[in-house]
Amino acid sequence: MTYIAKPRLHHPSLTRNKVGYTRRDYEGRVSTLCAGCGHDSISAAIVEACWELDIEPHRVAKLSGIGCSSKTPDYFLGASHGFNTVHGRMPSVLTGASLANRDLLYLGVSGDGDSASIGLGQFANAMRRGVCMAYIVENNGVYGLTKGQFSATADRGSKSKKGVVNSDSPVDLVALALQLGATYVARSFSGDKAQLVPLIKGAMSHGGAAFVDVISPCVTFNNHAGSTKSYDYIRQHNDAVSRIDFITPRSEITTEYAPGELVEVRQHDGSLLRLRKLHSDYNPTDRNAAMNYMQTHQARGEVVTGLLYVDPLATDLHNALNTSETPLNLLEAPQLCPGAGALEQINASLR
């Protein structure tokens, strides 16, 4: 149960990261989700990503809406800031928090119902405004808390557990994120930790509007023959555009090798990174090409995963609004209330 906290005692041999934390320090309370739920795998990936990035838990603000997915922030980063909003309203609350305190790392966790149905407008505006956040959607295609009705991301022709066929066209959040201007767009599968962890690390380090859609099978209502979001279906139809790793910035390491070749690169920590160039014609910095690639493979019944698009020169909402470098809670009264003269200048500029 969620009121049962995990034991605080840590084995002395547990490995610590550069800021002195073990993986256990990034965990939360005991999960109450169904055994085998893909959402728990995503929580584990977030824990691993934050530990590897050497993020201090108190520097993270995690926000969510309503649904199975929005319960998961209670299961990771127990020592971070957290806020559970109402259904579909996570992006606007996160936007306000981000504008008030830009020193925190913002992690928005949502679901396909929370973001693609009631919260679709909120999702769209967060992406187009470039809110600096890592936006993770745990996508299972059903409303798990209300007995498995189709959500807006369920594919047309897919079947429910009771055999009902979905006749509605799906909302593709990845395509919307690309169209609306998100500067980091990825899709992954909850059962592929090797791919998911680097994608989350990249999203949390991006510095702009980063969106990660994670196919996360619902073992209770959507993991059967006829479902297009089951474990078996995704494993059989997964087309990964890249094999990636995430390396924290240090002095540059360069290498040259031809498409299709394998190269070993020695990293700063002494480990070897084995790189194999795949899909030499795929360019993750081309937004239009990413959309075309995804839609072409979607027409073949394939789920494209990996880093689909990234803008290496991304900006965010703070740049657009020229917000204060100092968080609002640290500003003094003269800065927050500059007087009647400053107010008159603002009003004059709006006439």
Buried (B, 14 or more C-beta within 10 A) or exposed (E): EEEEEEEEEEEEEEEEBEEEBBBBBBBBBEBBBBEEBBBBBBBBBBBBBBBBBEBBBEEBBBBBBBBBBBBBBBBBBBBBBBEBBEBBBBBBBBBEBBBEBBEBBBBBBBBBBBBBBBBBEBBBBBBBBBBBBBBBBBBBBBBBBEEBBBBBBBBEEBBBBEEEEBEEEBBBBBBBBBBBBBBBBBBBBBBBBEBBBBBBBBBBBBBBBBBBBBBBBBBBBBBBEBBBBBBEBBEEBBBBBBBBEBEEEEEEEEEEEEEEEEEEBEEEEEEEEEBEBEBEEBEBEEBEBBBEBBEEBBEEEBBBBBBBBBBEEBBBBBEEEEBBEEBEEEEEEEEEEEEEEEEEEEEEEEE
